[in-house]
Amino acid sequence: MYIIKKMVIGDTYVYSGRNFSSDTIKLIRDGGIVELGNSYWEGNMQWIEVLENNLFIGFISSQTKLIDLNNYFYVMEDILFCYEKPDPNSEIKIKLSFHDKIYLVSKIFSKGKLWLKVYDKHGFCCYIDANSYIFPNNLKPYSTILRESTIMYVASSKKNMYKTIRLKKGNRIYVNRLVPYKLGKGLDISHDPSINDSYPIYVYSSKETSFISDSKDNDKTIENKFLEKMSKFDEVWMQIFALGQIGYIPAITKTDTVPYIAQLPEEHFIQNDDSQVYIYDNNLPISGLVALVLGLVIFSLVPSLSVFAFFFYTLGFCLFTLRYFCS
């Protein structure tokens, strides 16, 4: 049996059978890791086997939201604050460190700013600024537009020698792959198949983000996992194609879009207003105070309506008492 592990987004139940009317075996909490086996169709619904220690325990619905544990991102900042809400004034839930693994779930626009909802490797959910310095372990080639001018370094036939070309804001670039930049040593392109005595010819299409190479070595089109081997003092650069040249720029260079963020589903986050929270928290005592004052006014101005005054007194007392027990 082929077994895969995935992270669960949102609480979900494991059922004894392939339908929601079956007995519930256990609850898998948000961010929990689950082992999955074969899948089966039952009517119009697909169900997936859940295992523990390679032993079958039940089924979960295919509607369960799952994260591929191989599709993770690396934090490339010494400290990255991950907030409880998509708001810099909210509580800092996690302090992520250089080379920590995170999983991207969705993007949220809050107060005119773009945030990313992420889970760390332990299954804790929080929010980071969309401009945070992170990179996917697996990067596929894509096309984008520069949002700032930069210098592209083009390798020459001499080892560790580069010529520079200025790229302007608005230039289109084609990102091929990520390459490590080792402090004190420079770019590590020793395993770059595009750098040799004679450059292979790459043909790009303005409508496609992929490329076609006439080189026999097609390893560069394979998803790259060099980040797994990076030391703490390494940086990340991008190998790009621009102005008819293959070169390198820092990966922190600002661009219009990156596919792994643009393709994330958009999530709506309802931010509670502080005034609404205050009103909610104080609704009962305010109502109780109004009832007491109204009872006093009625008793003072119209003593004959003392029954109504007593009613409002009682109502106000009950509201205060209810607020006390609810808190």
C-alpha positions as CSV (number, residue, x, y, z in Angstrom):
1,M,0.0,0.0,0.0
2,Y,1.3,3.5,-0.9
3,I,1.2,5.7,2.1
4,I,1.5,9.5,2.1
5,K,1.5,12.0,5.0
6,K,-0.4,15.3,4.8
7,M,-1.3,18.2,7.1
8,V,-5.0,18.7,7.9
9,I,-6.4,22.3,7.6
10,G,-9.4,22.7,9.9
11,D,-10.7,20.0,12.3
12,T,-11.9,16.8,10.7
13,Y,-13.4,13.5,11.8
14,V,-12.2,10.0,10.9
15,Y,-15.2,7.7,10.3
16,S,-15.5,4.0,10.6
17,G,-17.2,3.7,7.2
18,R,-17.4,5.5,3.9
19,N,-20.3,7.8,4.8
20,F,-21.0,10.6,7.3
21,S,-23.5,8.5,9.2
22,S,-20.8,6.0,10.3
23,D,-19.4,6.1,13.8
24,T,-16.6,8.7,14.4
25,I,-13.3,7.1,15.3
26,K,-11.3,10.2,16.3
27,L,-11.0,13.9,15.7
28,I,-8.0,15.2,13.8
29,R,-7.2,18.8,14.9
30,D,-6.3,21.7,12.7
31,G,-2.7,21.4,11.6
32,G,-2.5,17.7,12.5
33,I,-0.4,15.2,10.4
34,V,-2.3,12.3,9.0
35,E,-1.2,9.1,7.1
36,L,-3.4,8.4,4.1
37,G,-3.7,5.2,2.1
38,N,-6.0,4.1,-0.8
39,S,-9.1,6.1,-1.8
40,Y,-12.5,4.8,-2.7
41,W,-15.7,6.1,-4.3
42,E,-19.0,5.7,-2.4
43,G,-21.7,7.2,-4.6
44,N,-20.6,10.7,-5.6
45,M,-18.2,11.0,-2.6
46,Q,-14.6,9.9,-2.5
47,W,-13.2,8.6,0.8
48,I,-9.6,8.1,1.8
49,E,-8.1,5.5,4.2
50,V,-6.5,6.9,7.4
51,L,-3.7,4.9,9.0
52,E,-1.7,4.9,12.2
53,N,1.6,3.1,12.3
54,N,0.6,1.5,9.0
55,L,-2.6,0.1,10.5
56,F,-6.0,1.1,9.0
57,I,-8.2,3.0,11.5
58,G,-10.9,4.6,9.3
59,F,-11.8,7.1,6.5
60,I,-11.9,10.8,5.9
61,S,-13.8,12.6,3.2
62,S,-12.0,13.9,0.1
63,Q,-13.5,17.3,0.9
64,T,-11.1,17.6,3.8
65,K,-8.6,20.3,3.1
66,L,-5.0,18.9,3.1
67,I,-1.5,20.3,2.6
68,D,1.2,18.4,0.7
69,L,4.1,18.2,3.1
70,N,6.6,18.3,0.1
71,N,5.3,21.7,-0.9
72,Y,7.0,23.7,1.8
73,F,8.8,27.1,1.9
74,Y,11.9,28.2,3.6
75,V,12.2,31.3,5.8
76,M,15.2,33.3,4.7
77,E,15.1,35.9,7.4
78,D,16.8,35.8,10.8
79,I,13.5,36.6,12.5
80,L,10.1,36.6,10.8
81,F,7.1,37.5,13.0
82,C,4.0,35.4,12.4
83,Y,0.9,37.1,13.8
84,E,-2.2,35.7,15.3
85,K,-4.2,37.8,12.8
86,P,-3.4,39.6,9.5
87,D,-2.7,42.7,11.5
88,P,0.8,44.0,12.7
89,N,-0.9,45.2,16.0
90,S,-2.1,41.6,16.8
91,E,-0.2,39.2,19.0
92,I,3.0,37.7,17.7
93,K,2.1,34.0,17.7
94,I,5.5,32.5,16.4
95,K,8.9,33.9,15.8
96,L,10.2,32.0,12.7
97,S,13.9,31.7,12.2
98,F,16.2,31.4,9.2
99,H,15.6,28.1,7.3
100,D,12.4,27.2,9.2
101,K,9.8,25.4,7.1
102,I,6.4,26.8,6.5
103,Y,3.3,25.9,4.4
104,L,1.3,28.5,2.5
105,V,-2.5,28.1,2.7
106,S,-4.1,31.3,1.4
107,K,-3.7,35.1,0.9
108,I,-5.7,37.7,2.7
109,F,-6.2,41.4,2.0
110,S,-6.6,43.3,5.3
111,K,-6.6,47.1,5.6
112,G,-5.1,47.5,2.2
113,K,-2.2,45.1,2.8
114,L,-1.6,41.6,1.5
115,W,-0.9,38.8,4.1
116,L,-0.3,35.1,3.8
117,K,-1.9,32.5,6.0
118,V,0.7,29.9,6.9
119,Y,1.2,26.8,9.0
120,D,4.6,26.0,10.5
121,K,6.0,22.4,10.6
122,H,4.3,21.8,14.0
123,G,0.8,22.7,12.6
124,F,0.5,26.2,14.2
125,C,-1.5,28.7,12.1
126,C,-0.5,32.3,11.8
127,Y,-0.1,35.2,9.3
128,I,3.0,36.8,7.7
129,D,3.5,39.8,5.5
130,A,3.3,38.8,1.9
131,N,6.6,40.6,1.3
132,S,8.4,38.4,3.7
133,Y,11.7,36.8,2.5
134,I,10.6,33.2,1.8
135,F,11.3,30.8,-1.0
136,P,9.7,27.5,-2.2
137,N,11.7,24.4,-1.9
138,N,10.5,23.5,-5.4
139,L,10.5,26.3,-7.9
140,K,9.1,26.1,-11.4
141,P,10.1,28.6,-14.1
142,Y,7.9,31.6,-14.5
143,S,7.8,35.1,-16.1
144,T,7.4,38.4,-14.3
145,I,8.1,42.1,-14.5
146,L,10.7,44.0,-12.4
147,R,9.3,46.6,-10.0
148,E,12.7,48.1,-9.4
149,S,15.9,48.5,-11.3
150,T,18.7,46.1,-10.6
151,I,22.1,44.7,-11.9
152,M,22.2,41.4,-13.6
153,Y,25.5,39.4,-13.4
154,V,26.3,37.4,-16.5
155,A,28.9,34.7,-16.2
156,S,31.9,34.8,-18.6
157,S,34.1,32.0,-19.8
158,K,36.6,32.8,-17.0
159,K,35.7,31.2,-13.6
160,N,34.1,33.6,-11.1
161,M,34.2,36.4,-13.6
162,Y,31.0,38.3,-14.4
163,K,30.0,41.2,-16.6
164,T,27.1,43.4,-15.4
165,I,24.0,44.5,-17.2
166,R,21.6,47.1,-15.8
167,L,18.0,46.0,-15.8
168,K,15.4,48.7,-15.6
169,K,12.1,48.8,-13.8
170,G,9.4,47.4,-16.1
171,N,11.8,44.9,-17.9
172,R,10.3,41.4,-18.3
173,I,12.4,38.6,-16.8
174,Y,12.1,34.8,-17.0
175,V,13.0,33.1,-13.7
176,N,14.6,29.7,-14.4
177,R,15.8,28.5,-11.0
178,L,17.3,29.4,-7.6
179,V,21.0,29.4,-7.0
180,P,22.9,29.8,-3.7
181,Y,25.1,32.8,-3.0
182,K,27.8,31.9,-0.4
183,L,29.1,34.7,1.6
184,G,32.8,35.2,0.9
185,K,32.7,32.9,-2.2
186,G,30.0,34.4,-4.4
187,L,27.6,32.6,-6.6
188,D,27.7,28.9,-6.6
189,I,26.9,27.9,-10.2
190,S,29.2,24.9,-10.3
191,H,26.2,22.6,-11.0
192,D,24.4,25.0,-13.4
193,P,24.1,23.2,-16.8
194,S,23.6,26.5,-18.6
195,I,27.2,27.6,-17.8
196,N,29.7,25.9,-20.0
197,D,32.0,26.7,-22.9
198,S,29.1,27.4,-25.3
199,Y,25.8,28.6,-23.9
200,P,22.8,26.4,-24.9
201,I,20.1,28.3,-26.7
202,Y,16.9,28.9,-24.8
203,V,13.7,29.9,-26.6
204,Y,11.1,31.8,-24.6
205,S,7.5,32.5,-25.4
206,S,5.9,35.8,-24.2
207,K,2.7,33.9,-23.5
208,E,4.3,31.0,-21.7
209,T,6.3,31.0,-18.4
210,S,8.1,27.8,-19.4
211,F,11.1,27.5,-21.7
212,I,12.4,25.1,-24.3
213,S,16.1,24.2,-24.4
214,D,18.1,22.6,-27.2
215,S,20.6,21.4,-24.6
216,K,20.8,17.6,-24.1
217,D,21.0,18.3,-20.3
218,N,17.5,18.9,-19.2
219,D,18.2,18.6,-15.5
220,K,17.6,22.4,-15.0
221,T,13.9,21.9,-15.8
222,I,13.6,19.5,-12.8
223,E,12.3,21.0,-9.5
224,N,15.3,22.2,-7.6
225,K,15.9,21.3,-3.9
226,F,19.3,23.0,-3.3
227,L,17.8,25.0,-0.3
228,E,17.9,21.8,1.7
229,K,21.7,21.9,1.7
230,M,22.2,25.6,2.4
231,S,24.2,26.8,5.4
232,K,23.0,29.5,7.7
233,F,25.1,32.2,6.0
234,D,23.9,31.6,2.5
235,E,21.7,33.9,0.4
236,V,19.4,33.1,-2.5
237,W,19.8,34.5,-6.0
238,M,17.8,33.8,-9.2
239,Q,19.0,32.6,-12.5
240,I,17.0,34.6,-15.1
241,F,16.8,35.3,-18.8
242,A,16.5,39.0,-19.7
243,L,17.6,41.2,-22.6
244,G,18.8,38.1,-24.5
245,Q,21.2,37.1,-21.7
246,I,21.2,34.5,-19.0
247,G,22.3,36.0,-15.7
248,Y,21.8,36.3,-12.0
249,I,20.0,38.8,-9.7
250,P,19.3,38.7,-5.9
251,A,16.1,36.8,-5.2
252,I,14.9,39.7,-3.0
253,T,14.6,41.9,-6.1
254,K,11.0,43.3,-6.2
255,T,8.8,42.0,-9.0
256,D,5.2,42.3,-9.9
257,T,4.0,38.8,-9.0
258,V,5.3,35.4,-8.1
259,P,3.2,32.4,-9.0
260,Y,3.3,30.7,-5.7
261,I,1.6,33.7,-4.1
262,A,-0.6,34.7,-7.1
263,Q,-2.0,31.2,-7.3
264,L,-3.0,31.0,-3.6
265,P,-6.8,31.0,-2.9
266,E,-8.0,34.3,-1.5
267,E,-9.5,34.2,2.0
268,H,-11.7,36.8,3.6
269,F,-10.8,37.8,7.1
270,I,-13.4,39.7,9.2
271,Q,-11.5,42.0,11.5
272,N,-13.4,42.8,14.7
273,D,-13.7,46.5,15.3
274,D,-12.5,47.6,18.8
275,S,-15.7,49.7,19.3
276,Q,-17.8,46.6,18.4
277,V,-15.9,44.5,20.9
278,Y,-16.4,47.2,23.6
279,I,-20.2,47.4,22.9
280,Y,-20.4,43.6,22.9
281,D,-18.6,43.2,26.2
282,N,-20.6,46.0,27.8
283,N,-24.0,45.5,26.2
284,L,-25.6,43.9,29.3
285,P,-24.4,46.3,31.9
286,I,-25.3,49.3,29.8
287,S,-28.8,47.9,29.2
288,G,-29.1,47.2,33.0
289,L,-28.1,50.8,33.8
290,V,-30.7,52.2,31.4
291,A,-33.4,50.0,33.0
292,L,-32.4,51.1,36.5
293,V,-32.4,54.8,35.5
294,L,-35.8,54.4,33.7
295,G,-37.3,52.7,36.8
296,L,-36.0,55.6,39.0
297,V,-37.5,58.3,36.6
298,I,-40.9,56.5,36.5
299,F,-41.1,56.2,40.3
300,S,-40.1,59.8,40.8
301,L,-42.4,61.4,38.2
302,V,-45.4,59.0,38.3
303,P,-45.6,57.2,41.7
304,S,-48.8,55.6,40.6
305,L,-46.8,53.6,38.1
306,S,-44.6,52.1,40.7
307,V,-45.4,48.6,39.4
308,F,-43.6,49.5,36.1
309,A,-40.8,51.2,38.1
310,F,-40.3,47.9,40.0
311,F,-40.3,46.0,36.7
312,F,-37.4,48.1,35.3
313,Y,-35.5,47.9,38.6
314,T,-35.8,44.1,38.5
315,L,-34.8,44.0,34.8
316,G,-31.7,46.1,35.4
317,F,-30.7,44.0,38.4
318,C,-31.1,40.8,36.3
319,L,-29.0,42.2,33.4
320,F,-26.2,43.1,35.7
321,T,-26.3,39.7,37.4
322,L,-26.3,37.9,34.0
323,R,-23.2,39.9,32.8
324,Y,-21.4,39.0,36.0
325,F,-22.0,35.2,35.5
326,C,-21.2,35.4,31.7
327,S,-17.9,37.0,32.4
